[in-house]
Amino acid sequence: MRENYAEGFGISVDKVYATGVPRADIFFDEEYKSYVRETLYDRYPYLKDKKVILFAPTFRGNGQASAYYPFEILDLKKLYEELHEEYVFLFKIHPFVKNKLTIPYEYADFFYDFSSYREVNDLLLITDLLITDYSSVCFEFALLGKPMLFFAFDVEQYIEDRDFYYNYFDFIPGPLVKSTDGITEAIKKGNFQQEKIRPFVKYFFDDTLGRASKNVVDQLIIPSLEDNGEEEKLKDKTTLVPPASRIELFKQSFLEEDE
């Protein structure tokens, strides 16, 4: 796996450290998870009464300037009719996407646009089913052991244009669907191939689970300071005081959402 990162960033393999993903450490902090869930449920009480589907695809296009998502590929009416009694459906669209989603008023008790909510990992904590495509969000969600669908209606074209380091059809830890009918049928049948999740997590995270932030500090930051003789210099400098806990950081970001 280190070889793939080295190729992707144009660096040598010895410069790649398998530390894990620091932002994923929150999934092993039970106090944080509980606090975030309670806070989100208090603010959005409609999330408590039904199962939550999070729709979080990546963008289409060649980059930020041309990014879009073809919302017309989704049959909102069918999704509503088939799923609204048991689920609510949240959209978390990539921030690069320029074209805006319009939710018809008659479906406003089912579809909710959370695209402006900054931290997708917080939303994963109250999500029962993730629908994504080629987004890296599947890695974090896999740590929760919950079901996923991969709505990759354009997978052949995507492979031709951009390709992957892995065989996409074997790689994904959940069913591949290509239409609204495919989404609703997979949900109704409830066969989400969850047996693929554990080996997926083992392969991509190995023994870094819950320790990635510490790994980054121990393997990268401290050695870098020592090698450059910066440790002594920093003693005389004013230091920024970090938040006392992840919960404090969450509170700060939540307040920023209101501004």
N, C-alpha and C positions, 0 to 999 in steps of 0.2 A: 504493500500500500504506500510506503514511503516513496517508492519509485514514481508512482503516479503524481504525488504532490510535487516532487522534484521537477518532473516534466512540465506540470501545469504552471509552476511559478518560475521555470527557467533557472533553477539552482541545482547544485549537486546534492546527492542523496545524504551526504554527511551533514548537511545544513538543515535537514528535516528531523524534527524530534516528535516522537509519538507520545505527546503529553495528554491527549484527549481534548475535549471541547469544554473550556471553562464555563460557558453559559449553560451547559447541560448539568452542572453540579446541583442546580436548584432542584432537580428531580429526586435528589437523595436527601433533601432537607425537609423533613416532615413538618416541622413547625412553620416553615415558609409556605409550603404547599397548602397547609390548612388555612393559614391567614389569607392567602391570595384567593382561595376558593370562597371563603366567607365574605371577603370584601366584594368580590365580583357578584356574588349572589345578592348581597345587600343592594348594590347599585343597579343590578339588572335582574330583578326578581323573576322575570319570565324564563330565565335560564334554569331555574330550580325545578320547575314543574314538568319539564319534558326532557327527553334525551337531546343532546346537542351535537349537531353535525357542523364541522368546521370545513369550509371550502377554501383551500389555500394553495392555489396553483402558482406557478412561476409565470413570468411575462412571455409574450411572443414578440418577435422583432429582433433587431441586431444590436440593441443596447438601449441605454436610457433615453436617447433622443427619439427613438422610433418605437418604444415599448408600447404594447397594447395587449388587451385580452379580448378574444372574440365571444363576448357574452351571449351572442345570438345562438351559439352552439347548445346552450342550455334551454330546455323547455320548462320555463318557470311554472306554467300552469300545471303541467303533469307532475312536477316535483311537489307542488302544493297539494294537489288532489290525492296523491299517493302517500304522502308522508306527514302532512301537517297535524294529524291527530296525535301522533306519537313523538314528533321531533320539532325542534326549531333549527333553522338553517342559517349559519353565520358566514358571511363573506369576509375573508381577509386577503385582499388583493395586493399584489406586489406594489410597493411604493413607486416604482418606475412607471407603472401603467398610467397613460394619459387619458384614455377614454373612460368616462365615468359610468358606473352602474346605476341604472334606474330601476327601483323596485316599485312595481305597480301597487297602488294603494290597497287593492283588494287582497293582496298577499302580505300586507304589512304586519300581520300577527304571526308570520312564519319566517320570512326572510328579514335578516338584520345585517346592515353593513358595518362591520367592525374594522374596515380597512385603515381607518385613522388611528386605531389603537396601536400604540407603539410596539409593545412587546408580545410577539406571537407566542412565546413560551408560556406566558401567563394564561393565555387563552387555551393552550393545550391542556392545562390542569382541569378545566371544566368541560372538556370535549370528550364525547363518547365515541364518535366516529370521525376520522379525518379523511377528507377527499382531497388528494393532491395529484401531481403529475410527475414533474422532473425536479421539483423543489427539494432542497436539503432538509426541509421541515420533517420529512419522514424519519430522519435519523433521531431527532430529539423525541418525536412522538413514540418511536419504537421502544424507548426506555420506559414508557408507561405500560407497555404490553397490551395496548388497546387496538381495536381493529382499524384498518385502513383500506381505502379503495384508491386505485390509480386511474384517474380519468385522463387517459392519454389517447385522445381521439386522433391525434396527428403524429403518433409515435414514429411511423415510417419516415415521414418527412423530416421530423426532428432529428432522427438518426442520420439521415442523409445530409442535413445542414450542419449539425453540430457534433453528433455522435457522443458516445459515453466511453468511460474506461472499462465498464463492465457490460455484459450482455443484459440489457434492460429487462428482457422478458424473464430471465432467471433471477435477476437481482432483487426485484421489488418484493417486499414482504406482505403481499396482499393481492387481491384480484385486479386484473387489468380490465377496464371497461371503456367503451368508446362512444357511448351515447347516453342520453337521459334515461332511455329504457333500460340500458345496462346498469345504470346507477340504481334505479328503483328495484329492479329485479334482484340485484345482488343484496340489497338491504333487506328485501322481503324474505329472501332465502336464508340470510344470516350466515352464509358460508364465507368467512373472511380470510381463510387460510392462515389463521393466527399461529399455527405451528411453525411458520417461517420466521416469526419475529425473534425468538430466542437465539437461533444460530446467526441471524442478521446482526443482532446486538453484540454477540460474542465476537464475530469477525471484525466488526468496525470499531468496537470500543475496548475489547479485551479486558485488561485489568486496570483501566483508567477510570472506571465508573466512580463518580463522586469525588475524585481526587485530582481532576484536571487542573484546577486553579493552583493547587499546591505544587503540582508537577511543573507548571509554567514558571512559578517563582523559584523552585529549587533547581530546575534544569536550565533555565534560560536567564532569568533576571539576576539572581545572585551571582552566578558565574560571570555574567557580563560585567557587573559592577566590580567584581574582584579583579578580572582581567584588565580592566581599564583604570584601576586604581581609584575608582570613584567613591568607594565606601567612605574613606576619610573625608573627602571633599563634601560629601552630603551631610556630614555631621554638623557643619556650620551653616547649612542652608535651611530656610524656612520650608517646612513640609506641610503638605495638604493633609488634613485629617479625613480619612475615608469614613463612609457611613459605618455605624457601629455594627450593623447587621444587614443581611439581605432584606429583611422586613423594612428597615429604615429606608433603604434605597428604593424599595417598592413604593413606600409612602410618598417619597419625593417625586417619583415619576408619575404617580397617580395624581398628585396635586398639579403637576405640569399638564396633564391631560385636560384639566378643568380650565386652564388659563387660555 
